[in-house]
Amino acid sequence: MQHLDDGTIHAWLDGALGTGEAAAVEAHVAACRDCADRVAEARGLIAASSRILTALDDVLAHVVPVERAAAVAAARAAAPALAAVPAPAATAPPARWGHRYGRLAAAVAFVVAGTLIITREANRHDVASRREMAHAGNEQRLQRDSTPAPSNAPAAARAIAPEAAPASAPVAALGGAARRAEPAPAVKPHVKSFAQEERQQAAAAKKSVAGTTTRVLGQAEKPVDTSFRTTDVPASSTLAGRRSGEGKSLRLDGLVVTAQSTSATVPTTTPRLVSVDSVERGGIAVRRQTYVIEGGTRVVLEVMPPPAVPNDSVAPAAPAAAHADSAAAADSSSATIHIIRWRGADGTRYTLSGPVSIDALQRVRAALGVK
Amino acid sequence: MDDAERLFRTYHGMLVRYLTRRLGDRDWAEEVAQETFVRALRQDHLTNERAWVFTVANNLVRDDARRDARRRARLALLREETQDDVVEPEPLSLERAQDAALARRAVNALAERDRLALLMREEGLSYEEIAETLHLSVGSIGTTLARARRRLVEQYEALREPQRGSTGHAAS
């Protein structure tokens, strides 16, 4: 038998030869000193090349984490079946991944915390800015409360569920279940329903010219101060209660709003700011704020710096085209536009106009808290 | 364990290692590996999974190299930009870093076919699979591997020799 070639030797060492061929090579190597030496050399080459190639594994990894993560995410999105497959430890050391996820978690936590802080600050600012706009819609509320509630909408449920929902959502997001209804031990209800409480507080507010009133959030009302309170109410007084059965007590977390009322002459609803723009009058930039008041009527408050305007003058009612453009556009074009003007303590001049009576404008002014 | 998971568990590690050794860039290697498995999942049936996986990976690398040379430059740029955020797996010792650099140069000195055959053999591919992937005859694989191994070792030793000399000179 002639000597073995390198290819055959390597194939034999790699186990790539068939049984018969391998046996022949083995026999030849056992008999041929030269080929035995070459086999030994080949073994050394195989081992050395493997060791050299192992050194190639010392390369940087995860040097472009964002792009690679995006590529992996895209690949996994394209192949959902791979999503559940963990990466082998050999190619994705847990410590590194953990570090990356830790960073990611920290970043998410930072963003969430920042968002919450900003939201809270914004709410505080909003609350502060509207503290002066607190109103007492007590007459209307009394009127509403005196109307029998529909049989399928108990007062408490009406007071809490539809109206307080938007305001309570952030509370729920912060971990509080705003309206969780969970079975509680049979406890005698010791807290009045929100409707009862509302009526009592409304009555109290009516008596006091200036004081603190407490009422449940209304649709057009803005929270001045909120507190989160858990109360026990009869199950039958809530929708959830009816679902879960009569006679059981439910724990309801309700939002109670405390508002500071500053005037006895308050409008029935808070003017709702719908737009703010700026116009120029005589070279002076005037801020124009449009509010919607009761009945969908729009009134316009213009705020302008000096020069002077008659202080606290009440101008009757000539249709003022410039004002009517914005104030009465949504209402009857034949409505008479009334205007009241006054000057603030700092010299700022205010003009409030709208297709309502002067008394109504005064109430709007009081509700806005612009002095 | 479904086919996707089995395929991934079986071949991902070796494929990434193979690609890393070939490319010298683990991020790129893992991207190519991911894309390979994505394509594998689109296949209804694979007759020879391992050969298919390595063939597709090789083609992807080739396509990448042809089509997107700028991408590597961009990756290098991003690597520099994100250098501060990089968490190294572990610092390489000077000796290991030198070994890695020499090995890279030695491997790069091989002919493409020899290099691929050697790298695939190191990942355990059979001669038949290597032949299928590289479109060679099975009988030629032994010769190819023998040549590749010998050249790799010789090249590596040749590259190490000056360093040994300088080290010995410094030591003396």
Interface residues (C-beta under 8 A of the other chain):
Chain A: D5 D6 G7 T8 I9 H10 A11 D14 A16 A42 L45 I46 A48 S49 S50 I52 L53 A55 L56 D57 D58 V59 L60 A61 H62 V63 V64 P65 V66 E67 R68 A71 V72 A75 R76 A78 A79 A81 L82 A84 V85 A87 P88 A90 T91 P93 R96 H99 R100
Chain B: D2 A4 E5 F8 R9 H12 G13 V16 R17 T20 R21 G24 D25 R26 D27 E30 E31 Q34 E35 F37 V38 L41 L75 L78 R79 T82 D85 V86 V87 E88 P89 L92 R96 A97 D99 A100 L102 A103 R104 A106 V107 L118 L119 R121 E122 S126 Y127 G139 S140 I141 G142 T143 T144 L145 A146 R147 A148 R149 R150 L152 V153 Y156
